[in-house]
Each structure stands twice: as structure tokens, then as C-alpha cells.
Amino acid sequence: MIQKARNKIQLSNPGKILIVKPSSLGDIVHSLPLLNSLRTCYPVAEIHWVVAKGFEGLLAGHPMINKLWIIKKDSWTKLNRAKETIDEIRSLFSALKKEGYDLVVDLQGLLRSGIITSATGAAVRVGFKEAREGSRFFYTHKVEGGKGIHAVDRYLKIAEFLGCDTSNIVFPLPLHQVPAIRNELPSHDYAVIVPGARWSTKRWLPGQFGKLASLLPLRSIIVGSRGDTHIADEIVALSDNKALSLAGKTNLQELIETVKGAKFMISNDSGPMHIAAALGISVYSIFGPTDPLRTGPYGKGHTIIRGDVSCAPCFKKKCDTMECMKNISAERVLEIINLSFF
């Protein structure tokens, strides 16, 4: 049963809820307060989540999630896997339909996620009015997310629309004991450095990261994907042996464990930055082409560092000059850290 009120609906004891948010790392972290709100609002409902392969480690074993649906979305676009992809999608759609969801929330807002949402056949399918690639046409209810608003607050607008309380913003990260990674970490205080980012324009110069690591009064641990190992190695070489690289050596649970033990983090606009913010670790975030109001570390106790340029944020994935990043020196970042932390 659906009770309607102005700008919101209230479902009467939904038995099953599906969240469609396959990727990416930071976006999934941003979705966790909505998960917490839904779980609080509907304590006996089963909550399922559609997540892309590679990100399931962030949600595996989560006490608020009853089932994960892991999709191989990155391989769905490969022509040599067309038959396997068709079979996988058919099987997925059939299985989702059989679940009998009462409510589906699409936080991804793309054609693929819209089709998945529609395939469930749920009576209530909620997404954003601004959803791209025509995905909004697959929803029964559309919520205005707005622009110039942080992703966390935007997602929580859907929880508000569903009549849930959003006054207590909590990031329920599933914390696993990962003893093995502790053996790789210093026994004393350390900082975490995140030199990678999905866009090359969001990456501060490795030379500056290396210089900063050499100047910091504590050890630095570098984290990232396998693709970041060459950057990490360059930073280690410039750090006067004060940095250790774990880039490409941790899974998501080990990454969380590493970040959890840090005194603070220095990061580009990246997924691990949001994990740190969710864990309450202070972040010194270096921003160039993106907008920290929308994708910066959420909450208090974080510092945004930007270059003094008029063109940022430009949201460009390619740039010939990258003045916004080159304008930031290691000495300036160190001064900011010293003023606020030491």
C-alpha cells in the first residue's frame, strides 16, 4: 500500500527493496547513508543491492544488506562476449522478476540501470528526474535531485521522498578484521596518500606527492589500483624512503583497514577519499577540474586545497596545461597540514 503526501510517498511495510547502484567506489560510499535511512525506516524489509563486479568487496557481509546481485557490466560491452552477455542479462532479469520487489531505487541513473530497474516489475520504481540516457522513463516516481548539491544529500532526497528520516547521516561501512594487512603497516602513526584518480586531470603531480612525503614528519602509505603502481613507485623514489607503496596490493576490505588506521589522508578527488571521510579520517583533498561542493569529502574536519585559477572547476577529462594542479606546491600543502593538524 502506498500513502501519498506532498512531495513524498510512504510505503506500508515493503517486504523487499532493491538498490541499483553498480558503481563507482566513491558513489557507492555516498549511497550508504541512504541505505542506513532505508534500513531504519523499514527494519524488517529485505534489502538487496545490484553492484558491479570489482566493487562487491565494499558491501560483502554488510549487516544491512540481505543479498548482493553482482553484475559484470564492464564485459557487457565486449562484442566477443555477446552471447554470454545476452544469457547473463536474461538470467538476471528473470531472477530479479521472481524476487517480487515492492520498491526499487535506481541511484545510478543510466540506461542500463533504468532497464534493470524496470525488469524487476516492481510497483514502485524511484529515480531522479535528471537521470541520463533516458533511464527516467523506466521509473514510476521521479525525484528532483538538483545541481550544485553533494551526492550524499542528493541521494538522501530519495529517502526523504519515501518518508524516511534523514536527520542522522551515517555511513555504515562494513568493517572486517583483516589481520594480514596489519603486518604491512607501520606500528606507529602514518598518513595515507592517494595519487590516483579516474581522470588524468584530477591527478596532482607525482613529483609533488613525492616531495610532500619526504617533508612530512611521519611515514606515508600509498594506496591505489594496479594502474597506479608506476605513479606510486615514483613517489616512493622521491620520498627519501619515507613512503611505502601498497598500490595494487590491497583488496577493498584491506584498503578500508589501511585507511582506518591513518592519522590523515592526502588525496586527489578519488574513491578512497570518500572511504576516509566515511570513517571519520581527516582528508586533505586536492581538487582541480571537479567541484568539491558536489564530490568533495563529506562532513566536517576535511580541507579542500585548490589552485588559484579562474577556469576551475571545468569538469574536463583532458587538458593541455593542467594549471589548476600545477599551481599547487608540496610546500603549500605541507603548510596547510601543519597549520591544521600538527
Secondary structure as the mmCIF struct_conf table of DSSP 4:
data_model
#
loop_
_struct_conf.conf_type_id
_struct_conf.id
_struct_conf.beg_label_comp_id
_struct_conf.beg_label_asym_id
_struct_conf.beg_label_seq_id
_struct_conf.end_label_comp_id
_struct_conf.end_label_asym_id
_struct_conf.end_label_seq_id
STRN STRN1 ILE A 2 ALA A 5
TURN_TY1_P TURN_TY1_P1 ARG A 6 ASN A 7
STRN STRN2 LYS A 8 LEU A 11
BEND BEND1 SER A 12 ASN A 13
BEND BEND2 GLY A 15 GLY A 15
STRN STRN3 LYS A 16 VAL A 20
HELX_RH_AL_P HELX_RH_AL_P1 LEU A 25 CYS A 41
BEND BEND3 TYR A 42 TYR A 42
TURN_TY1_P TURN_TY1_P2 PRO A 43 VAL A 44
BEND BEND4 ALA A 45 ALA A 45
STRN STRN4 GLU A 46 ALA A 52
TURN_TY1_P TURN_TY1_P3 LYS A 53 GLY A 54
BEND BEND5 PHE A 55 PHE A 55
HELX_RH_3T_P HELX_RH_3T_P1 GLU A 56 LEU A 58
TURN_TY1_P TURN_TY1_P4 LEU A 59 GLY A 61
TURN_TY1_P TURN_TY1_P5 PRO A 63 MET A 64
BEND BEND6 ASN A 66 ASN A 66
STRN STRN5 LYS A 67 ILE A 71
HELX_RH_3T_P HELX_RH_3T_P2 LYS A 73 SER A 75
TURN_TY1_P TURN_TY1_P6 TRP A 76 THR A 77
HELX_RH_3T_P HELX_RH_3T_P3 LEU A 79 ARG A 81
HELX_RH_AL_P HELX_RH_AL_P2 ALA A 82 GLU A 99
BEND BEND7 ASP A 102 ASP A 102
STRN STRN6 LEU A 103 ASP A 106
BEND BEND8 GLN A 108 GLN A 108
BEND BEND9 LEU A 110 LEU A 110
HELX_RH_AL_P HELX_RH_AL_P3 LEU A 111 ALA A 119
TURN_TY1_P TURN_TY1_P7 THR A 120 THR A 120
BEND BEND10 ALA A 123 ALA A 123
STRN STRN7 VAL A 124 PHE A 128
TURN_TY1_P TURN_TY1_P8 LYS A 129 GLU A 130
BEND BEND11 ARG A 132 ARG A 132
TURN_TY1_P TURN_TY1_P9 GLU A 133 GLY A 134
HELX_RH_3T_P HELX_RH_3T_P4 SER A 135 PHE A 138
BEND BEND12 THR A 140 THR A 140
STRN STRN8 HIS A 141 VAL A 143
BEND BEND13 LYS A 147 ILE A 149
HELX_RH_AL_P HELX_RH_AL_P4 ALA A 151 PHE A 161
TURN_TY1_P TURN_TY1_P10 LEU A 162 GLY A 163
BEND BEND14 SER A 167 ASN A 168
HELX_LH_PP_P HELX_LH_PP_P1 LEU A 173 LEU A 175
HELX_RH_AL_P HELX_RH_AL_P5 PRO A 179 ARG A 182
TURN_TY1_P TURN_TY1_P11 ASN A 183 GLU A 184
BEND BEND15 LEU A 185 LEU A 185
BEND BEND16 SER A 187 HIS A 188
STRN STRN9 TYR A 190 VAL A 194
BEND BEND17 ARG A 198 TRP A 199
HELX_RH_3T_P HELX_RH_3T_P5 SER A 200 LYS A 202
HELX_LH_PP_P HELX_LH_PP_P2 ARG A 203 LEU A 205
HELX_RH_AL_P HELX_RH_AL_P6 PRO A 206 LEU A 215
BEND BEND18 LEU A 216 LEU A 218
STRN STRN10 ARG A 219 ILE A 222
HELX_RH_3T_P HELX_RH_3T_P6 ARG A 226 ASP A 228
HELX_RH_AL_P HELX_RH_AL_P7 THR A 229 ALA A 237
TURN_TY1_P TURN_TY1_P12 LEU A 238 ASN A 241
STRN STRN11 ALA A 243 SER A 245
TURN_TY1_P TURN_TY1_P13 ALA A 247 GLY A 248
BEND BEND19 LYS A 249 LYS A 249
HELX_RH_AL_P HELX_RH_AL_P8 LEU A 252 LYS A 260
TURN_TY1_P TURN_TY1_P14 GLY A 261 GLY A 261
BEND BEND20 LYS A 263 LYS A 263
STRN STRN12 PHE A 264 ASN A 268
BEND BEND21 ASP A 269 SER A 270
HELX_RH_AL_P HELX_RH_AL_P9 GLY A 271 LEU A 279
TURN_TY1_P TURN_TY1_P15 GLY A 280 GLY A 280
STRN STRN13 SER A 282 PHE A 287
BEND BEND22 GLY A 288 THR A 290
HELX_RH_AL_P HELX_RH_AL_P10 PRO A 292 THR A 295
BEND BEND23 GLY A 296 GLY A 296
HELX_LH_PP_P HELX_LH_PP_P3 PRO A 297 TYR A 298
BEND BEND24 GLY A 299 GLY A 301
STRN STRN14 THR A 303 ARG A 306
BEND BEND25 ASP A 308 ASP A 308
BEND BEND26 SER A 310 CYS A 311
BEND BEND27 LYS A 317 LYS A 317
BEND BEND28 ASP A 320 THR A 321
HELX_RH_AL_P HELX_RH_AL_P11 GLU A 323 LYS A 326
TURN_TY1_P TURN_TY1_P16 ASN A 327 ASN A 327
HELX_RH_AL_P HELX_RH_AL_P12 ALA A 330 SER A 340
TURN_TY1_P TURN_TY1_P17 PHE A 341 PHE A 341
#
